[in-house]
Amino acid sequence: MKLLFVHQNYPGQFLYLGPEMQRLGHDVRAITDATNKAETPVPTRRYSFKPEPVDPKATRLGRNYTTMSDRGVVVARFARAMRDQGYVPDVIFGHSGWGETLFLKEVWPEAKLLVYAEFYYRGTGADSGFDAELQECGFDQTLIAQGRAAYLAQALAHADAGLSPTEWQASTHPPALRRQTEVIFDGVDCDRLAPNPAARFTLPDGRRLAPGDEVLTFINRNLEPYRGYHIFMRALPDVMAARPDAQVVIVGGTEVGYGRSPQQGGTWKDLILDEVKDRLDLGRVHFVGKLTYDRLVDLIHVSRVHAYLTYPFVLSWSMVESLAAGTLVVGSRTAPVREVIENGVNGRLVDFFDVPGWSAALTEALAKPEADDHMRKAARAMVRERYDLRSVCLPKQINLLTRLARG
């Protein structure tokens, strides 16, 4: 088939699928934003999107749609130039999160369009209004959150099918849109993430960590409230006081990926750190920024306990990767996590806002790793059965693309 991926940050969720389709002999191409410099074996064309500033007073609740549809128009014009050059794909697989797929059916009506339906914004019942301390809550905010979904609904309504990575993320969509959406996880390379006794992770100060060391990890793309950074840091003083040999490694940048920036300025990282730093042994807290994937895997392999928190929002790969490596994951008792972790069976769950509960659970897990061996083994077995890249997820993704191509 002729398969076209569309993603402003390609490869994104298509990291493994694109090369695998190439290996199978398909004609695979991609469209991405010109600001994305990622290298990929898939032939990739880049469009330039320079959005005009949006006037909130003029656009009101439509300001989000304005930006997303403006990008969609740019991508459609770019796609039309490709069509004029003779290119017509059989299947388009695009992420709907930035508006790129909105008008592709107008360019290629004969192509099948599959959208990656990652999340559907809702006025209530998901991320909006979840954290009363750090989010604006109220009727107006409910309307704003629901209004953000307009372009996502359009994207899926005009597509032939949708794909969501988890059941809960699929469930955020209205019933009419949920019915056309299949659930297939992106996939975790369980072979690469298999426990590795030879793994080593070098800290910024030159010290090297190895499997068996008392290592607590917190991994996210950015350090922000959506991923519970504030709760984790507030729990940390009691954990470090109880575990004087523990080393804490925190992965993540200082940008805002989700939600808003601190109203008082600065970064969430520094704002929350300033709140607790007088009660921390900062010589044992290591902020390592963003890591290459090789280094991230090394860190996961030396981690004894991994703390994962999230608002009711999209699930992070790092949590499933940690489970695949046999690391004990202590996760927030929120819907995306409960879909994967069963408390006491393949990990531990703590209420998101229960700071003392987090301190106690992390301390106990660091202190008695042998008591949790059964959960580590169960976690790895569960991931291999449900989320393994090669044996489960890629075959399902390829099957869906093949069915679409055949009509």
Buried (B, 14 or more C-beta within 10 A) or exposed (E): BBBBBBBBBBBBBBBBBBBBBBEEEBBBBBBBBEEBEEEBEBEBBBBEBEEEEBEEEEEEBBBBBBBBBBBBEBBBEBBBEBEEEEBEBBBBBBBBBBBBBBBBBEBBEEBBBBBBBBBBBBBEEBBBBBBEEBBEEEEEBBEBBBBBBBBBBBBBEBBBBBBBBBEBBBBBBEEEBBEBBBBBBBBBBBEBBEBBEEBBBEBEEEEEBEBEBBBBBBBBBBBBBBBBBBBBBBBBBBBBBBBEEBBBBBBBBBBBEBBEEBEEEEBBBEBBBEEBEEEBEEEBBBBBEBBEEEBBBBBBBBBBBBBBBBBBBBBBBBBBBBBBBBBBBBBBBBBBBBBBBBBEEBBBBBEBBBBEBBBBBBBBBBBEBEEBEEBBEBBBBBBBEEBBBBEBBBBBBBEBBEEBBEE
